[in-house]
Amino acid sequence: MSIENNFVNIIKRFWILIVLAVFTAATVAACNPNRLKMNADAAQVPQLVTSILSDPKTFNLALSQESPNIFGLTYEGLINQNVLTGKVEPALAESWEISEDKLRFTFTIRDGLKWSDGQPLTADDVVFTYNDIYFNSAIPSDVKDSFRIGVNRQLPTVKKIDNRRVEFTLPEPFRPFLLNAGTPILPAHALKAFVQQKDQEGKPVFLSKWGVDTPPGEIIVNGAYKLERYDTSERVIFRRNPYYWRKNAQGQPQPYIERIVWQIVENTDNSLLQFRSGGLDSVGVTAEYFSLLKVQEKQGNFKIYGKEPGTGTNFILFNLNKGRRDGKPLVDPIKSRWFNTVEFRQAVAYAIDRQTMINNTFRGLGEPQNSPITVQSPYYISPKENLRTYDYNPEKAKELLKKAGFKYNGQNQLLDADGNRVRFTLLTNSGNKIREAIGSQIKQDLAVIGMQVDFTPLAWNTYTDKLANTLDWEASLLGLTGGLEPNDGANVWSPDGGLHMFNQKPQEGQKPIEGREVAPWEAEIGKLYIQAAQEFDEAKVKELYAQTQRITQEYLPFIYLVNPLAMTAVRDRFEGIQYSALGGAFWNIHEIKIVK
């Protein structure tokens, strides 16, 4: 999973990133001398200016779990998946061979590949990336979850054959493996010493390297762009990588656009203002902006692309973790009993008026969401295929709550069997107007069935720290990116996965949790994901993933909300846009030209 960034699907093999809903633009004081210099430079350099919602959290790809991130522009893997056709295409590897038993994959790397510092990129970098980084138990990278194979969750072995060939050996056949080979490759010559060196706690020094305070010139990459500059809370600037491998049919180097600028702001309204005033070349079009922008396309010299179902998910979830840390429950035991009651979660689902959410918040430009799997995926099933849905029905919600032992007082306030008022805090990231509007409606909808919801938007860093580290939260509103292959979400659905956020296991380096329990339905989903990855009969694969979708809709670890239509506005001066909801407007950034 990845950010809803127009470039994200260059590296979309991950489901590692919690989604920020839209791009935004920064407004920077005109008196800022750095801004004046940047504008002067821009007059000489062909560039694309867009925006992101908050600052990057790290420049260390292996440790990244958040969005936005720089990696869709700066790194590539052995293969790539074409977002228009779904087919696997060569990237750093020019070819590959698969043994008849499907246990050995041999990749041949392109001749003459180089890193952004001019050093050669060889099979040694591939072996290092997998064995020393991704498969290293001392490095908490979510990439492991996508490569764990079978019930025993074994990892492939990786060995060098020669400078251009690498062999992966699997313990058993694993259908998604070839797609997983799109995982980005990292530079051994720049990072190996940091992996081998240990700090005072015996951990790899690598864990503290390539943070956002690292000088951009030290970040060595293999993608279309390298990091040129980062001004905290203002902008991230990328420059064309002169050693990038792609060339057009005439042998001219790609990409064509020399520089990319991401402006940073924490308010979505400013992106619209900046785009309309000409300060941005592209902006994500949310439902509230669509009508305004649509009538201005010709006058504003831009085009709105898309208007097709988005690939990500939007949902609320409850913290189902029954564990304790340092002797203290992660969740108040009283509330934990509510959250872990399936009728409680089903009642919440029935009480949320999705159609009103579509009509008001999304201006009719959305559809009810009922599945964790992307609509475009061949493994997605619709409600017509025996998938449970939760149409708005507050009376049904009240019946379920009473069945589970809850009751109402004279003020229509919901109480549990012991007389405790049902009240909890719902978190989301601040500055995202869509999320804030959704949260406000959920607060109102649940009040109808007697629940008091304290809706609390938080700064992104504070929010993600609670979700991934301290785990001291009750309910949350957020989303995940999607893709064609459901196994990309293995780290969400495996009970031990790094994004199994509704019942999170502590990750490497975190304090232990005592008393964490995995529910039978929760374990069953993880088991089905393993079976689907082992199966090569497509009809059987679809049925296995169909079972996972039916279980998620029955037990509701995530209560899915609305799938908004994906749209992006782009200035007419860009040629070569091939929009896809999976990849956005700039998934093929290396082919796009500035023509005006």
HELIX and SHEET records of a PDB file:
HELIX    1   1 VAL A    8  ILE A   11  5                                   4    
HELIX    2   2 PRO A   33  ALA A   42  1                                  10    
HELIX    3   3 LEU A   61  LEU A   63  5                                   3    
HELIX    4   4 PHE A   71  THR A   74  1                                   4    
HELIX    5   5 ALA A  123  VAL A  127  1                                   5    
HELIX    6   6 PHE A  128  TYR A  134  3                                   7    
HELIX    7   7 VAL A  143  PHE A  147  1                                   5    
HELIX    8   8 PHE A  177  ASN A  180  1                                   4    
HELIX    9   9 ALA A  188  GLN A  196  1                                   9    
HELIX   10  10 VAL A  205  SER A  208  5                                   4    
HELIX   11  11 PRO A  216  GLU A  218  5                                   3    
HELIX   12  12 THR A  268  ARG A  276  1                                   9    
HELIX   13  13 ALA A  287  LYS A  294  1                                   8    
HELIX   14  14 GLU A  297  GLY A  300  1                                   4    
HELIX   15  15 PRO A  333  PHE A  339  1                                   7    
HELIX   16  16 VAL A  342  ALA A  351  1                                  10    
HELIX   17  17 ARG A  354  ASN A  360  1                                   7    
HELIX   18  18 PRO A  383  GLU A  385  5                                   3    
HELIX   19  19 PRO A  394  LYS A  403  1                                  10    
HELIX   20  20 LYS A  433  VAL A  448  1                                  16    
HELIX   21  21 TRP A  460  ASP A  465  1                                   6    
HELIX   22  22 LYS A  466  THR A  470  3                                   5    
HELIX   23  23 PRO A  486  GLY A  489  5                                   4    
HELIX   24  24 ALA A  490  TRP A  493  1                                   4    
HELIX   25  25 MET A  501  ASN A  503  5                                   3    
HELIX   26  26 PRO A  520  GLN A  534  1                                  15    
HELIX   27  27 GLU A  538  TYR A  555  1                                  18    
HELIX   28  28 ILE A  589  GLU A  591  5                                   3    
SHEET    1   A 4 GLN A  47  ILE A  52  0                                        
SHEET    2   A 4 ARG A 259  ILE A 264  1                                        
SHEET    3   A 4 ARG A 235  ARG A 240 -1                                        
SHEET    4   A 4 TYR A 225  ASP A 231 -1                                        
SHEET    1   B 2 ILE A  79  GLN A  81  0                                        
SHEET    2   B 2 VAL A  88  PRO A  90 -1                                        
SHEET    1   C 4 ALA A  93  ILE A  98  0                                        
SHEET    2   C 4 ARG A 104  ILE A 109 -1                                        
SHEET    3   C 4 ARG A 165  THR A 169 -1                                        
SHEET    4   C 4 THR A 157  ASP A 162 -1                                        
SHEET    1   D 3 SER A 282  GLY A 284  0                                        
SHEET    2   D 3 VAL A 562  ARG A 571 -1                                        
SHEET    3   D 3 PHE A 302  PRO A 309 -1                                        
SHEET    1   E 3 SER A 282  GLY A 284  0                                        
SHEET    2   E 3 VAL A 562  ARG A 571 -1                                        
SHEET    3   E 3 GLY A 366  PRO A 368 -1                                        
SHEET    1   F 5 GLN A 452  LEU A 458  0                                        
SHEET    2   F 5 ARG A 423  ASN A 429  1                                        
SHEET    3   F 5 ALA A 475  LEU A 480  1                                        
SHEET    4   F 5 THR A 313  PHE A 318 -1                                        
SHEET    5   F 5 ILE A 559  TYR A 560 -1                                        
SHEET    1   G 2 ARG A 324  ARG A 325  0                                        
SHEET    2   G 2 LYS A 328  PRO A 329 -1                                        
SHEET    1   H 2 LYS A 407  TYR A 408  0                                        
SHEET    2   H 2 LEU A 414  LEU A 415 -1                                        
SHEET    1   I 2 PHE A 574  GLU A 575  0                                        
SHEET    2   I 2 LYS A 593  ILE A 594 -1                                        
END                                                                             
